[in-house]
Amino acid sequence: MTLGPLMIDLEGTVLQPVERELLQHPLVGSVILFARNYADPAQLQQLVADIHAVRSPALIVGVDHEGGRVQRFREGFSRLPPARRIGHEYDASPRGGLALARELGWLMAAELREVGVDLSFAPCVDLDFGVSEVIGDRSFHADAGVVGELAVAYMHGMRAAGMVATAKHFPGHGAVVADSHHALPIDRRNLADLESDIRPYRVLIENGLAGVMVAHVLYPEIDDVPASASRRWIRGYLRSELRFQGVVFADDLSMAGAAAVGGIIERAERALAAGCDVLPVCNHRESVIALLEGWKPEDDAAAALRRIRLRGKGAGPTGKLRESAEWLAAQRALERCAAPPDLKLA
């Protein structure tokens, strides 16, 4: 059985029999975890192992674990600062900022890989235009060049820990006020004006980026549907212009920003036709069931192969990580992050 395009969620801290049945459906290929699925590292490791054991090849297990406001597992995991803190370090010392980005990318991924989680949706490479509250301090910086440098360093840290990176939210969520969880944001800039937003993706792709998550943002100067359902953005620009060969994720199809496309089956059909490989459907079990019962997409062997490459690599026995020199060094870096950087103004 191959890994299907749907990424679905679970209700609690243990895998229920009805959920095990859902995960065996061929349209499902991955699972996303939330804070409600976490009690402690031992429980999480068992839950992930149970998910992986449902079928072969094992389902991919992912989570949003950027740091700051977006960190699903907290007690028992290192408290990661928001990406903005790394940007502040870069402003004080570019070399120090890049080292911190790599160190925290490694730490985030290493702690997740220790309990078996395959994937974290990071880094966020939206630019900080000062208008988007949902992005805010999740952004490394306002400067596209700095964001690209820090994102590549962060990605290399993740890779060293056995996890691929997924950059988000393509082509850019930082210049719109609306939150796509609750409304459809509209960005009225033309393609030339979006070049700074796209620049971090160019450098990440050149360095082997494995995943991109596409935003539920409408760019009416480019297409009349949100980017997550747009052939022009995904097949035309991301695949053809930027030559991205990795996995394309839609943002959560249950979000209000996706509703402009239609009902849940139409959203899935449009996103898949546009070029998305993975379709998360979160916090709405009725939509998951509707898709499993009423949606019949054609098989795509190339997309299935891309999805299986998201699997995490390597992970030592639980508890050994915290004895390593790398983890102890990362803890010292976190201690430095707790204090503001020493900016020296000319």
Contacts in CASP RR format, 6 or more apart in sequence:
PFRMAT RR
TARGET T0000
AUTHOR 0000-0000-0000
METHOD contacts of the structure
MODEL  1
MTLGPLMIDLEGTVLQPVERELLQHPLVGSVILFARNYADPAQLQQLVAD
IHAVRSPALIVGVDHEGGRVQRFREGFSRLPPARRIGHEYDASPRGGLAL
ARELGWLMAAELREVGVDLSFAPCVDLDFGVSEVIGDRSFHADAGVVGEL
AVAYMHGMRAAGMVATAKHFPGHGAVVADSHHALPIDRRNLADLESDIRP
YRVLIENGLAGVMVAHVLYPEIDDVPASASRRWIRGYLRSELRFQGVVFA
DDLSMAGAAAVGGIIERAERALAAGCDVLPVCNHRESVIALLEGWKPEDD
AAAALRRIRLRGKGAGPTGKLRESAEWLAAQRALERCAAPPDLKLA
1 26 0 8 1.000
1 55 0 8 1.000
1 56 0 8 1.000
1 57 0 8 1.000
2 26 0 8 1.000
2 57 0 8 1.000
2 299 0 8 1.000
2 301 0 8 1.000
2 304 0 8 1.000
2 308 0 8 1.000
3 29 0 8 1.000
3 30 0 8 1.000
3 57 0 8 1.000
3 59 0 8 1.000
3 60 0 8 1.000
3 304 0 8 1.000
3 307 0 8 1.000
3 308 0 8 1.000
4 26 0 8 1.000
4 27 0 8 1.000
4 28 0 8 1.000
4 29 0 8 1.000
4 304 0 8 1.000
4 307 0 8 1.000
5 27 0 8 1.000
5 29 0 8 1.000
5 268 0 8 1.000
5 272 0 8 1.000
5 276 0 8 1.000
5 277 0 8 1.000
5 278 0 8 1.000
5 279 0 8 1.000
5 297 0 8 1.000
5 303 0 8 1.000
5 307 0 8 1.000
6 25 0 8 1.000
6 27 0 8 1.000
6 28 0 8 1.000
6 29 0 8 1.000
6 30 0 8 1.000
6 268 0 8 1.000
6 278 0 8 1.000
6 279 0 8 1.000
6 280 0 8 1.000
6 281 0 8 1.000
6 288 0 8 1.000
6 291 0 8 1.000
6 292 0 8 1.000
7 28 0 8 1.000
7 29 0 8 1.000
7 30 0 8 1.000
7 31 0 8 1.000
7 32 0 8 1.000
7 60 0 8 1.000
7 62 0 8 1.000
7 249 0 8 1.000
7 278 0 8 1.000
7 279 0 8 1.000
7 280 0 8 1.000
7 281 0 8 1.000
7 282 0 8 1.000
8 22 0 8 1.000
8 23 0 8 1.000
8 28 0 8 1.000
8 30 0 8 1.000
8 31 0 8 1.000
8 32 0 8 1.000
8 280 0 8 1.000
8 281 0 8 1.000
8 282 0 8 1.000
8 288 0 8 1.000
9 31 0 8 1.000
9 32 0 8 1.000
9 33 0 8 1.000
9 34 0 8 1.000
9 37 0 8 1.000
9 281 0 8 1.000
9 282 0 8 1.000
9 283 0 8 1.000
10 16 0 8 1.000
10 19 0 8 1.000
10 31 0 8 1.000
10 33 0 8 1.000
10 37 0 8 1.000
10 47 0 8 1.000
11 19 0 8 1.000
11 36 0 8 1.000
11 285 0 8 1.000
12 36 0 8 1.000
12 37 0 8 1.000
13 36 0 8 1.000
13 37 0 8 1.000
13 38 0 8 1.000
13 39 0 8 1.000
13 43 0 8 1.000
13 47 0 8 1.000
14 47 0 8 1.000
14 50 0 8 1.000
15 23 0 8 1.000
15 47 0 8 1.000
15 50 0 8 1.000
15 51 0 8 1.000
15 54 0 8 1.000
20 54 0 8 1.000
22 28 0 8 1.000
22 288 0 8 1.000
22 289 0 8 1.000
22 292 0 8 1.000
23 31 0 8 1.000
23 51 0 8 1.000
23 54 0 8 1.000
23 55 0 8 1.000
23 59 0 8 1.000
24 54 0 8 1.000
24 55 0 8 1.000
25 292 0 8 1.000
27 291 0 8 1.000
27 292 0 8 1.000
27 295 0 8 1.000
27 297 0 8 1.000
28 59 0 8 1.000
28 292 0 8 1.000
29 59 0 8 1.000
29 60 0 8 1.000
29 278 0 8 1.000
29 307 0 8 1.000
30 59 0 8 1.000
30 60 0 8 1.000
30 61 0 8 1.000
30 62 0 8 1.000
30 119 0 8 1.000
30 278 0 8 1.000
30 307 0 8 1.000
30 310 0 8 1.000
31 51 0 8 1.000
31 59 0 8 1.000
31 60 0 8 1.000
31 61 0 8 1.000
31 62 0 8 1.000
32 62 0 8 1.000
32 63 0 8 1.000
32 64 0 8 1.000
32 280 0 8 1.000
32 282 0 8 1.000
33 44 0 8 1.000
33 47 0 8 1.000
33 61 0 8 1.000
33 62 0 8 1.000
33 63 0 8 1.000
33 72 0 8 1.000
33 117 0 8 1.000
34 63 0 8 1.000
34 72 0 8 1.000
34 282 0 8 1.000
34 283 0 8 1.000
35 72 0 8 1.000
35 73 0 8 1.000
35 74 0 8 1.000
37 44 0 8 1.000
37 47 0 8 1.000
37 72 0 8 1.000
38 44 0 8 1.000
38 72 0 8 1.000
38 73 0 8 1.000
40 75 0 8 1.000
40 76 0 8 1.000
41 73 0 8 1.000
41 76 0 8 1.000
41 77 0 8 1.000
41 114 0 8 1.000
41 115 0 8 1.000
41 318 0 8 1.000
42 318 0 8 1.000
44 73 0 8 1.000
44 115 0 8 1.000
44 117 0 8 1.000
45 114 0 8 1.000
45 115 0 8 1.000
45 116 0 8 1.000
45 318 0 8 1.000
48 61 0 8 1.000
48 115 0 8 1.000
48 116 0 8 1.000
48 117 0 8 1.000
49 116 0 8 1.000
51 58 0 8 1.000
51 59 0 8 1.000
51 61 0 8 1.000
52 58 0 8 1.000
52 59 0 8 1.000
52 61 0 8 1.000
52 116 0 8 1.000
57 308 0 8 1.000
57 311 0 8 1.000
58 311 0 8 1.000
60 118 0 8 1.000
60 119 0 8 1.000
60 307 0 8 1.000
60 308 0 8 1.000
60 310 0 8 1.000
60 311 0 8 1.000
61 116 0 8 1.000
61 117 0 8 1.000
61 118 0 8 1.000
61 119 0 8 1.000
62 117 0 8 1.000
62 118 0 8 1.000
62 119 0 8 1.000
62 120 0 8 1.000
62 121 0 8 1.000
63 72 0 8 1.000
63 73 0 8 1.000
63 112 0 8 1.000
63 117 0 8 1.000
63 119 0 8 1.000
63 120 0 8 1.000
63 121 0 8 1.000
64 70 0 8 1.000
64 72 0 8 1.000
64 120 0 8 1.000
64 121 0 8 1.000
64 122 0 8 1.000
65 71 0 8 1.000
65 72 0 8 1.000
65 73 0 8 1.000
65 80 0 8 1.000
65 108 0 8 1.000
65 112 0 8 1.000
65 117 0 8 1.000
65 120 0 8 1.000
65 121 0 8 1.000
65 122 0 8 1.000
66 80 0 8 1.000
66 82 0 8 1.000
66 83 0 8 1.000
66 108 0 8 1.000
66 120 0 8 1.000
66 121 0 8 1.000
66 122 0 8 1.000
66 123 0 8 1.000
66 124 0 8 1.000
66 138 0 8 1.000
67 79 0 8 1.000
67 80 0 8 1.000
67 81 0 8 1.000
67 82 0 8 1.000
67 83 0 8 1.000
67 108 0 8 1.000
68 79 0 8 1.000
68 80 0 8 1.000
68 81 0 8 1.000
68 82 0 8 1.000
68 137 0 8 1.000
68 138 0 8 1.000
69 82 0 8 1.000
69 137 0 8 1.000
69 138 0 8 1.000
70 124 0 8 1.000
70 138 0 8 1.000
71 77 0 8 1.000
71 79 0 8 1.000
71 80 0 8 1.000
73 112 0 8 1.000
77 111 0 8 1.000
78 107 0 8 1.000
78 108 0 8 1.000
78 111 0 8 1.000
78 330 0 8 1.000
78 331 0 8 1.000
78 334 0 8 1.000
79 334 0 8 1.000
80 104 0 8 1.000
80 107 0 8 1.000
80 108 0 8 1.000
80 334 0 8 1.000
81 104 0 8 1.000
81 334 0 8 1.000
81 337 0 8 1.000
82 137 0 8 1.000
82 138 0 8 1.000
83 123 0 8 1.000
83 124 0 8 1.000
83 137 0 8 1.000
83 138 0 8 1.000
83 139 0 8 1.000
83 140 0 8 1.000
83 150 0 8 1.000
84 128 0 8 1.000
84 136 0 8 1.000
84 137 0 8 1.000
84 138 0 8 1.000
84 139 0 8 1.000
84 140 0 8 1.000
84 141 0 8 1.000
85 137 0 8 1.000
85 337 0 8 1.000
86 97 0 8 1.000
86 100 0 8 1.000
86 101 0 8 1.000
86 104 0 8 1.000
86 140 0 8 1.000
86 150 0 8 1.000
86 154 0 8 1.000
87 97 0 8 1.000
87 140 0 8 1.000
87 141 0 8 1.000
87 146 0 8 1.000
87 150 0 8 1.000
88 340 0 8 1.000
88 341 0 8 1.000
88 343 0 8 1.000
89 96 0 8 1.000
89 97 0 8 1.000
89 100 0 8 1.000
89 337 0 8 1.000
89 341 0 8 1.000
90 96 0 8 1.000
90 97 0 8 1.000
90 98 0 8 1.000
90 100 0 8 1.000
90 101 0 8 1.000
90 140 0 8 1.000
90 141 0 8 1.000
90 146 0 8 1.000
90 149 0 8 1.000
90 150 0 8 1.000
91 341 0 8 1.000
91 343 0 8 1.000
92 341 0 8 1.000
92 342 0 8 1.000
92 343 0 8 1.000
92 344 0 8 1.000
94 149 0 8 1.000
97 150 0 8 1.000
97 153 0 8 1.000
98 149 0 8 1.000
98 150 0 8 1.000
98 153 0 8 1.000
99 153 0 8 1.000
100 333 0 8 1.000
100 337 0 8 1.000
101 140 0 8 1.000
101 150 0 8 1.000
101 151 0 8 1.000
101 153 0 8 1.000
101 154 0 8 1.000
102 153 0 8 1.000
102 154 0 8 1.000
102 156 0 8 1.000
102 157 0 8 1.000
102 160 0 8 1.000
103 157 0 8 1.000
103 329 0 8 1.000
103 330 0 8 1.000
103 333 0 8 1.000
104 154 0 8 1.000
104 330 0 8 1.000
104 333 0 8 1.000
104 334 0 8 1.000
105 122 0 8 1.000
105 123 0 8 1.000
105 154 0 8 1.000
105 155 0 8 1.000
105 157 0 8 1.000
105 158 0 8 1.000
105 161 0 8 1.000
106 157 0 8 1.000
106 158 0 8 1.000
106 160 0 8 1.000
106 161 0 8 1.000
106 326 0 8 1.000
106 330 0 8 1.000
107 161 0 8 1.000
107 327 0 8 1.000
107 330 0 8 1.000
107 333 0 8 1.000
107 334 0 8 1.000
108 120 0 8 1.000
108 122 0 8 1.000
108 158 0 8 1.000
108 161 0 8 1.000
109 120 0 8 1.000
109 157 0 8 1.000
109 158 0 8 1.000
109 160 0 8 1.000
109 161 0 8 1.000
109 162 0 8 1.000
109 163 0 8 1.000
110 161 0 8 1.000
110 321 0 8 1.000
110 326 0 8 1.000
110 327 0 8 1.000
111 321 0 8 1.000
112 120 0 8 1.000
112 163 0 8 1.000
113 161 0 8 1.000
113 162 0 8 1.000
113 163 0 8 1.000
113 312 0 8 1.000
113 313 0 8 1.000
113 314 0 8 1.000
113 315 0 8 1.000
114 315 0 8 1.000
114 316 0 8 1.000
114 318 0 8 1.000
114 319 0 8 1.000
114 321 0 8 1.000
115 315 0 8 1.000
115 318 0 8 1.000
116 312 0 8 1.000
116 315 0 8 1.000
118 163 0 8 1.000
118 310 0 8 1.000
118 311 0 8 1.000
118 312 0 8 1.000
119 163 0 8 1.000
119 164 0 8 1.000
119 166 0 8 1.000
119 310 0 8 1.000
119 312 0 8 1.000
120 158 0 8 1.000
120 163 0 8 1.000
120 166 0 8 1.000
121 166 0 8 1.000
121 168 0 8 1.000
121 213 0 8 1.000
121 249 0 8 1.000
122 154 0 8 1.000
122 158 0 8 1.000
122 165 0 8 1.000
122 166 0 8 1.000
122 168 0 8 1.000
123 140 0 8 1.000
123 150 0 8 1.000
123 151 0 8 1.000
123 154 0 8 1.000
123 155 0 8 1.000
123 165 0 8 1.000
123 167 0 8 1.000
123 168 0 8 1.000
124 135 0 8 1.000
124 138 0 8 1.000
124 139 0 8 1.000
124 140 0 8 1.000
124 167 0 8 1.000
124 168 0 8 1.000
124 169 0 8 1.000
125 139 0 8 1.000
125 140 0 8 1.000
125 147 0 8 1.000
125 148 0 8 1.000
125 151 0 8 1.000
125 167 0 8 1.000
125 168 0 8 1.000
125 200 0 8 1.000
125 201 0 8 1.000
125 204 0 8 1.000
126 132 0 8 1.000
126 135 0 8 1.000
126 138 0 8 1.000
126 139 0 8 1.000
126 168 0 8 1.000
126 169 0 8 1.000
126 172 0 8 1.000
126 173 0 8 1.000
126 174 0 8 1.000
126 197 0 8 1.000
127 139 0 8 1.000
127 141 0 8 1.000
127 142 0 8 1.000
127 143 0 8 1.000
127 144 0 8 1.000
127 147 0 8 1.000
127 172 0 8 1.000
127 174 0 8 1.000
127 175 0 8 1.000
127 196 0 8 1.000
127 197 0 8 1.000
127 200 0 8 1.000
128 135 0 8 1.000
128 136 0 8 1.000
128 139 0 8 1.000
128 140 0 8 1.000
128 141 0 8 1.000
128 142 0 8 1.000
128 174 0 8 1.000
129 142 0 8 1.000
129 174 0 8 1.000
129 175 0 8 1.000
130 136 0 8 1.000
130 142 0 8 1.000
130 174 0 8 1.000
131 174 0 8 1.000
131 175 0 8 1.000
131 176 0 8 1.000
131 177 0 8 1.000
132 173 0 8 1.000
132 174 0 8 1.000
132 175 0 8 1.000
132 176 0 8 1.000
132 177 0 8 1.000
132 179 0 8 1.000
133 177 0 8 1.000
133 179 0 8 1.000
134 173 0 8 1.000
134 179 0 8 1.000
134 180 0 8 1.000
134 181 0 8 1.000
135 173 0 8 1.000
135 174 0 8 1.000
136 174 0 8 1.000
139 147 0 8 1.000
139 174 0 8 1.000
140 146 0 8 1.000
140 147 0 8 1.000
140 148 0 8 1.000
140 150 0 8 1.000
140 151 0 8 1.000
141 147 0 8 1.000
141 150 0 8 1.000
144 196 0 8 1.000
144 197 0 8 1.000
144 199 0 8 1.000
144 200 0 8 1.000
145 199 0 8 1.000
145 200 0 8 1.000
145 203 0 8 1.000
147 199 0 8 1.000
147 200 0 8 1.000
148 199 0 8 1.000
148 200 0 8 1.000
148 203 0 8 1.000
148 204 0 8 1.000
149 203 0 8 1.000
151 165 0 8 1.000
151 167 0 8 1.000
151 200 0 8 1.000
151 203 0 8 1.000
151 204 0 8 1.000
152 203 0 8 1.000
152 204 0 8 1.000
152 207 0 8 1.000
154 165 0 8 1.000
155 165 0 8 1.000
155 167 0 8 1.000
155 204 0 8 1.000
155 207 0 8 1.000
155 209 0 8 1.000
156 207 0 8 1.000
158 164 0 8 1.000
158 165 0 8 1.000
159 165 0 8 1.000
162 312 0 8 1.000
162 313 0 8 1.000
162 314 0 8 1.000
162 315 0 8 1.000
163 312 0 8 1.000
163 313 0 8 1.000
164 210 0 8 1.000
164 211 0 8 1.000
164 309 0 8 1.000
164 310 0 8 1.000
164 312 0 8 1.000
165 204 0 8 1.000
165 209 0 8 1.000
165 210 0 8 1.000
165 211 0 8 1.000
166 210 0 8 1.000
166 211 0 8 1.000
166 212 0 8 1.000
166 213 0 8 1.000
166 247 0 8 1.000
166 249 0 8 1.000
167 200 0 8 1.000
167 201 0 8 1.000
167 204 0 8 1.000
167 209 0 8 1.000
167 211 0 8 1.000
167 212 0 8 1.000
167 213 0 8 1.000
168 212 0 8 1.000
168 213 0 8 1.000
168 215 0 8 1.000
168 249 0 8 1.000
168 251 0 8 1.000
169 180 0 8 1.000
169 213 0 8 1.000
169 214 0 8 1.000
169 215 0 8 1.000
169 217 0 8 1.000
169 251 0 8 1.000
170 198 0 8 1.000
170 201 0 8 1.000
170 212 0 8 1.000
170 213 0 8 1.000
170 214 0 8 1.000
170 215 0 8 1.000
170 227 0 8 1.000
170 233 0 8 1.000
170 238 0 8 1.000
171 194 0 8 1.000
171 197 0 8 1.000
171 198 0 8 1.000
171 201 0 8 1.000
171 214 0 8 1.000
171 215 0 8 1.000
171 217 0 8 1.000
171 219 0 8 1.000
171 227 0 8 1.000
171 233 0 8 1.000
171 237 0 8 1.000
172 187 0 8 1.000
172 194 0 8 1.000
172 197 0 8 1.000
172 198 0 8 1.000
172 215 0 8 1.000
172 217 0 8 1.000
173 180 0 8 1.000
173 185 0 8 1.000
173 215 0 8 1.000
173 217 0 8 1.000
174 197 0 8 1.000
175 187 0 8 1.000
175 189 0 8 1.000
175 197 0 8 1.000
176 185 0 8 1.000
176 186 0 8 1.000
176 187 0 8 1.000
176 217 0 8 1.000
177 185 0 8 1.000
178 184 0 8 1.000
178 185 0 8 1.000
178 186 0 8 1.000
179 185 0 8 1.000
180 215 0 8 1.000
180 216 0 8 1.000
180 217 0 8 1.000
180 251 0 8 1.000
180 255 0 8 1.000
180 256 0 8 1.000
180 257 0 8 1.000
180 258 0 8 1.000
181 252 0 8 1.000
181 255 0 8 1.000
181 256 0 8 1.000
181 257 0 8 1.000
182 255 0 8 1.000
182 256 0 8 1.000
182 257 0 8 1.000
183 256 0 8 1.000
183 257 0 8 1.000
184 216 0 8 1.000
184 217 0 8 1.000
184 218 0 8 1.000
184 226 0 8 1.000
184 256 0 8 1.000
184 257 0 8 1.000
184 259 0 8 1.000
184 260 0 8 1.000
185 215 0 8 1.000
185 216 0 8 1.000
185 217 0 8 1.000
185 218 0 8 1.000
185 257 0 8 1.000
186 217 0 8 1.000
186 218 0 8 1.000
186 219 0 8 1.000
186 220 0 8 1.000
187 194 0 8 1.000
187 217 0 8 1.000
187 218 0 8 1.000
187 219 0 8 1.000
188 219 0 8 1.000
188 220 0 8 1.000
188 221 0 8 1.000
189 219 0 8 1.000
189 221 0 8 1.000
190 221 0 8 1.000
190 222 0 8 1.000
191 221 0 8 1.000
191 222 0 8 1.000
194 219 0 8 1.000
198 242 0 8 1.000
201 209 0 8 1.000
201 212 0 8 1.000
201 238 0 8 1.000
201 242 0 8 1.000
201 244 0 8 1.000
202 242 0 8 1.000
205 242 0 8 1.000
205 243 0 8 1.000
205 244 0 8 1.000
209 244 0 8 1.000
209 246 0 8 1.000
210 246 0 8 1.000
210 247 0 8 1.000
210 309 0 8 1.000
210 310 0 8 1.000
211 244 0 8 1.000
211 246 0 8 1.000
211 247 0 8 1.000
211 248 0 8 1.000
211 249 0 8 1.000
211 310 0 8 1.000
212 238 0 8 1.000
212 244 0 8 1.000
212 246 0 8 1.000
212 247 0 8 1.000
212 248 0 8 1.000
212 249 0 8 1.000
213 248 0 8 1.000
213 249 0 8 1.000
213 250 0 8 1.000
213 251 0 8 1.000
214 227 0 8 1.000
214 228 0 8 1.000
214 233 0 8 1.000
214 234 0 8 1.000
214 238 0 8 1.000
214 248 0 8 1.000
214 249 0 8 1.000
214 250 0 8 1.000
214 251 0 8 1.000
214 276 0 8 1.000
215 226 0 8 1.000
215 227 0 8 1.000
215 228 0 8 1.000
215 251 0 8 1.000
216 226 0 8 1.000
216 227 0 8 1.000
216 228 0 8 1.000
216 250 0 8 1.000
216 251 0 8 1.000
216 255 0 8 1.000
216 257 0 8 1.000
216 258 0 8 1.000
217 226 0 8 1.000
217 227 0 8 1.000
218 224 0 8 1.000
218 225 0 8 1.000
218 226 0 8 1.000
218 227 0 8 1.000
218 260 0 8 1.000
219 227 0 8 1.000
219 233 0 8 1.000
222 230 0 8 1.000
222 232 0 8 1.000
222 233 0 8 1.000
223 230 0 8 1.000
223 231 0 8 1.000
223 232 0 8 1.000
223 233 0 8 1.000
225 260 0 8 1.000
225 261 0 8 1.000
225 270 0 8 1.000
226 257 0 8 1.000
226 258 0 8 1.000
226 260 0 8 1.000
226 261 0 8 1.000
227 233 0 8 1.000
227 234 0 8 1.000
228 250 0 8 1.000
228 251 0 8 1.000
228 253 0 8 1.000
228 258 0 8 1.000
228 271 0 8 1.000
228 274 0 8 1.000
228 276 0 8 1.000
229 250 0 8 1.000
229 258 0 8 1.000
229 261 0 8 1.000
229 267 0 8 1.000
229 270 0 8 1.000
229 271 0 8 1.000
229 274 0 8 1.000
230 274 0 8 1.000
231 273 0 8 1.000
231 274 0 8 1.000
231 275 0 8 1.000
233 274 0 8 1.000
234 248 0 8 1.000
234 274 0 8 1.000
234 275 0 8 1.000
234 276 0 8 1.000
235 274 0 8 1.000
235 275 0 8 1.000
238 244 0 8 1.000
238 248 0 8 1.000
239 245 0 8 1.000
239 275 0 8 1.000
245 306 0 8 1.000
246 277 0 8 1.000
246 306 0 8 1.000
246 309 0 8 1.000
247 277 0 8 1.000
247 278 0 8 1.000
247 306 0 8 1.000
247 307 0 8 1.000
247 309 0 8 1.000
247 310 0 8 1.000
248 275 0 8 1.000
248 276 0 8 1.000
248 277 0 8 1.000
248 278 0 8 1.000
249 276 0 8 1.000
249 277 0 8 1.000
249 278 0 8 1.000
249 279 0 8 1.000
249 280 0 8 1.000
250 258 0 8 1.000
250 271 0 8 1.000
250 276 0 8 1.000
250 278 0 8 1.000
250 279 0 8 1.000
250 280 0 8 1.000
251 258 0 8 1.000
251 280 0 8 1.000
252 258 0 8 1.000
252 280 0 8 1.000
252 281 0 8 1.000
252 282 0 8 1.000
252 283 0 8 1.000
253 264 0 8 1.000
253 267 0 8 1.000
253 268 0 8 1.000
253 271 0 8 1.000
253 279 0 8 1.000
253 280 0 8 1.000
253 281 0 8 1.000
253 287 0 8 1.000
254 264 0 8 1.000
254 281 0 8 1.000
254 282 0 8 1.000
254 283 0 8 1.000
254 284 0 8 1.000
254 287 0 8 1.000
258 267 0 8 1.000
258 271 0 8 1.000
259 267 0 8 1.000
261 267 0 8 1.000
261 270 0 8 1.000
261 271 0 8 1.000
264 281 0 8 1.000
264 284 0 8 1.000
264 287 0 8 1.000
264 290 0 8 1.000
264 291 0 8 1.000
265 290 0 8 1.000
265 291 0 8 1.000
265 294 0 8 1.000
265 295 0 8 1.000
268 279 0 8 1.000
268 281 0 8 1.000
268 291 0 8 1.000
268 295 0 8 1.000
268 297 0 8 1.000
269 295 0 8 1.000
269 297 0 8 1.000
271 279 0 8 1.000
272 279 0 8 1.000
272 297 0 8 1.000
277 303 0 8 1.000
277 306 0 8 1.000
277 307 0 8 1.000
278 307 0 8 1.000
281 287 0 8 1.000
281 288 0 8 1.000
281 291 0 8 1.000
321 327 0 8 1.000
322 328 0 8 1.000
END
